[in-house]
Amino acid sequence: MKIEGRVAFQNLKEPLAAWPVARRRLRSRQIFPEMTPSFAVKQSDTVFTMGSCFARNIEDELAQIGCKVPTREFSVPQSERVGPRPNHLLTLFTPPSFSREIRWLESIYRRDGQVTKADCADYAFELAPDQIIDLGLAGSTPVSYARFVERRRELYALYLSAFTADCVVMTPGLVESWFDKSTGKHINPTPVRNGKPFDVDRFCLDILDYETCRAELLATIDIIRKHNPKSNILITVSPVPLRLTFSGEDIVVANSYSKSVLRAACEAVKKSRERIDYFPSYEAVMFSTRSVWEKDRRHVKGSFVKKIVEDLAAKYLSGSEYRAKAGERYGLNLTDRIKAFFGSRQSTTRS
């Protein structure tokens, strides 16, 4: 992306354009990066959430401020639950999982809106006779075939909300995706049950690259917008790191690659369509102190997630006025920012 020189220098007027301002903020225990909303969110809006377990945290807080959150109302029997929440099965980890569910939704929606057994076939993995694992859901708890189809119909009814929601929130979290060679499609869960792989010949690991992530996220958004042109899109990257890596790399390195690819893809997606915003909840977590993490250093404390969503509400309920006050909160004037960038001796070094 090229920015004209006149505009680039004009950007120095932004209240947060100089690192000394960031340095001041980083001294605090918690940081909430600024951004400019391109749309507004009302407390009465319907918000459809897609993504990793961080999306589950966000939807809880959105409901608290008054938004209608359909995914939060979804529940399965205790015997089918794989996490702490009744709707944890909805967790989607990778961009291909997002697009697969929305493509599935659209194919039925455009036809007659009736979910048939044939519509469910590619999602079914038979672990044992009449013990079916849904390859589009989180976890690997098997159910009867009848329940598998019934639940797919419940999912269709839920996913329809994406075609009517005022805002869709997307939080991709991983790039280590599993590919089903028998159907030619990516699956959502890791193909493991009780520590044993389902079928090492049928499934292979696909470590996604930037182009794939960008394309799958855009495909998801474009389908939603085709049926719901008014929808606003809010996208971020889940800060929750990998629990395991199958890449052969150090998990710290693998996780850095994963988040970097997703962050770059989200930025490209944001710039390619109108009314798509990137919300920096990932940066808020990563640049705050260790105190915002649970003891496992994987999950973010609920109290901090609450503050992130409160920050989101402050920005989106008040719009551009919130950004305008950023300079007042953080303090450097334009002259100070220019001096901070170029240095008092007019150094040509930029790093």
N, C-alpha and C positions, 0 to 999 in steps of 0.2 A: 504494500500500500504506500503510495507516494502522497506527500502532503506539500502543497506549495509553500515556498519559503516564507512568504508574507503571513500565511496562516500559522506556520510552525512557530514563528517568533511571537505572533499574537497569542499563541497558547501559553506563553510564559505568564500571561495575566491570570491564568488559572491559579486559584489560591493554594493548590497542593502540588505545584509543578517542580518545586525544589526539594532536594533531599534533606536540608536542615529542618524542614517542617516535618518530614517523616521521622527524622531522628528524635525530635521532641515527642512525637506520638508513640514511638517504639519504647520510650522509657516507661510508659504505663503498662499495666499488666494485661490490658485488653485493648485491641485496636479494631476500629470499624472503618474500613476504607470508604472513600467517597465515590460516588458515581452519579451520572445525570439520568434520571428516568425519562424514557421516551413515551411513557403512557402512565396513567393513574390507575390505582386499584381502590375500589370502594369496599367498605366493610361488608356490604351486602352481596358482594360478587361471589360467583361460583368459581372455585379454583381446583383444577384437576392436576394431581401430582403424579409424576412418573420418575422412578429412579431408585437409588440405593437406599440403605437403611437411614441415611441422613434425610431423605425425603419424608420418611415416617416421622422423624423429629419435627421437621418443618410443618407438616400438615397438622400436628397437634397444636402448635402455636398459632397457626392461621385460624384454626377453629376457635381458639380462645379470643381472638380479636373480632370475631363475628362473621368471618367468611364461611360459606358453605363449602365443605370439602368432601365430595362423594367417596373418595377412596377410604376416608376415615370411617365411613359407615359400613364398609364391607367387612364381613366376618365369616369365619369358617368354624366348624365344631372343634372342640378341644383336641380330639384325636388327630386332626389334620394340621394342627399348628406346629410351626417350626421355629418360632421366635417368641419374644415377650409380648408381641401385640397380636390381636385377632386377625389383623390384615397383613402380617409380615410376609405372607406368601406372595403379595403383590410386588415385592422388591424386585426391581430390574437392574442388572449390573452393568451391561454394556450397550453401546449405541445400536448394534444389530438386534438386541432384544427389544429395544424401544420400537424400532421400525417393523419388526416382525409382528408384534401385537397390533400395531395400528394398521398394517397391511391386511392382517387377518380380519380385523374389525371392518375395514372398508369393503373387503370382498363380499362379506355377508350383508352388510348394510346396503350396498348397491344392488344386490340380487333380490332379496325378499325379507331380510331381517330375521330369518329363522335359522338357528344353528342346528346343523345336521351332524350325524355321526361322522360323515365323510369330512366335514369341516374340521373335525377334531383329530383325525387320523394321524397327521404328521407330528402331533404333540405327544402321542401315546408311546410310552416305553413299557413293555410288559415285563415286570420283574419276576413274576410268577403267575400262574393261572389266576385270572381275575384280580390281579394286583398291578395297577397301572400308576406309573409316575408321569406327571405332566411336565414335559420338557420346557414349558414356558413359564413355570412358576419357580420361586425360590424353594430350596430344600428338595428332599427326595422321599417324602412320606407317601407310600402307595395307598391308593383307594380302589374300590371296586370300579369296574368299567362303567356301570350305570352312574355312579357318583362322579366319575371323571367327566362324563358328558354333561351331567347336570351342572357341575361347577363351571364348565366352559360356558354354558348358557348364562350363568350368573355373571361371569366375567364379561361376556358380551354386553349385557345390560349395563354393567358398570362402565366399561370403556366407552360406551356411547356418550357418556358425559363429556368426553373430550371434544365432541362435535357440537356442544352447546355451551361449554364453559367460557366464562369471561377471560380467564387467564389459565394458561397451562404452565406448570413449573416442572422443569426437567433437570435431574441431577445425576448425570452419568458418573460412574465410580471406578470402573476397571477397563483395561484393554486386553486382559487375558480372557479370551472367549473360547468356548468349546463349539466345535463344528460337527454336525451329524452327517457323515458321508452317505448314509442311506437315503436321506431326504434332501441333501444339498442346502441345509439351513443351519444357522447358528441356534444353539440352545441357551437357556438362561442359567440353569444350575450347573455346578460341577458334577460330572457323571459318576458320582460315588455314593454308595449306600453302606453305612456301618464300616467305613474305612476301606471298602473294596470297590474297585471300578466296575461300572455296569458292563462295559464291553470295550476293551482297549482297541479292538479292530474297527469298531463302528465309529468311535468318536476320536477326534484329534484336536490338539490345542492350536488355536489361531491367535497369535499376538497381533493385535490390530495396529495399523499405522494411521498416521494423521489423515490421509486422504479417505480411508475407509470410515473413520469416525466422523469426519465432516460430512461425507455423503450420506451416511445412515441417519445422522441427526437432521440434516436438511430434508431427507425423504420423509421422516416422521412429521416434521413441521409442515411440509408442503401438503401432505395428505390431510392433516388436521385443518389447515387453512382452506383447502378446497371445499370442505364441508362446513367450515366455521370461519368465514373470512374475518369476522370481527375479533377473533381471539388474539389476545396479547400473549407473548411467550417470554417467560423468565427462565433463564438457564444459568446453571452454576456447576461447579465440580465438587463432588463429595470429598471432604477432607479425610474420610475414614480410609486408612491404608489397607493394602492387601493383608489378608490373614496368612495366606500361603502363596508361594509362586512356583509354577511348574516350568519356568523358563530356563532353569539352570543357573540363573544369576543370583547374586546376593539380593535378598529381598529388599534391602534399602535401595539398591540400584534399580531393581525392577519396579518398585513403587514410584521412584522418581520419574522414570520413563513414562509410566502409566499416567500419572497426574499431569506431566508436561504435555503429552500428546493430547489429552482431553482438554487441557486449558487452551492450547493453541487452536484446537478444532472449534471450541466454543466461541472463541474470539472471531474466527472466520465466519461462523454461522451468524453471529450477531451482526456483522458488517454486510452480510449478503441479502438481508431481508429487512423490511420495515417492522417496527414494533416488536423487535427481539432485543431484550436487554440481558446483559451478563451481570448477575449480582455477585459481588465479591465475598460471599460467605466462606469460600475456600481460603482466601487471603486473610480474612478475619481470624480464622482458626490458626493458620500456619504462622502468622506474625504475632500472635498473642503468646503469653507465657505458658509454661507447662501446666499451670493451674487450671486451664480450661479443659484439660483432658481427664478422663477417668483413669483409674490406676492401670488399666490395661494398655494405655497410650494408643488405643485404636478408636475408641468412641469418645465423642465430645460430651461434656457434661450437659445435662438438660438445662441447667441454669444459664449456661452460656448460649445454647441454642435459642433459648427464650429471648435473650438480649439481641441476638442476631435478627430474629424475626421482628422484634420491636424496632430495631434499626431499619429493617425493610419497610415496616409500616410507616415509620416516620418519613422515610424518603418518598414512598409511593402514595401516601395519603396527602402529603403536602406538596409533592412535585418539585418544581424547580426552585421554589422558595428555600427549601432545605439546603440545596447546593449553594445558593447565593450566600448563605450564612457561614459557609465553611471557612472563608477567609477570616471572618470575625473570630471563629473558634480557634484557628491555628496560627493566625497572626502575621506572617511576613507581607510587607507591601511589595509592589512591583519592582521598585529599585533594589530592594533587598534580594529578591528572587533572581534578578539578572546578575547581581554581584556574586551571589552564591553559585550560580552556574559557571560564569566565566572566570571568577577569581579576581582578586584585587590586582594581580600582576598580568592579567590578560593571558593566562596560560592557555595553550592550545590542547592540553590534555583533557580528554572528556571522561575518563574513567576514574 
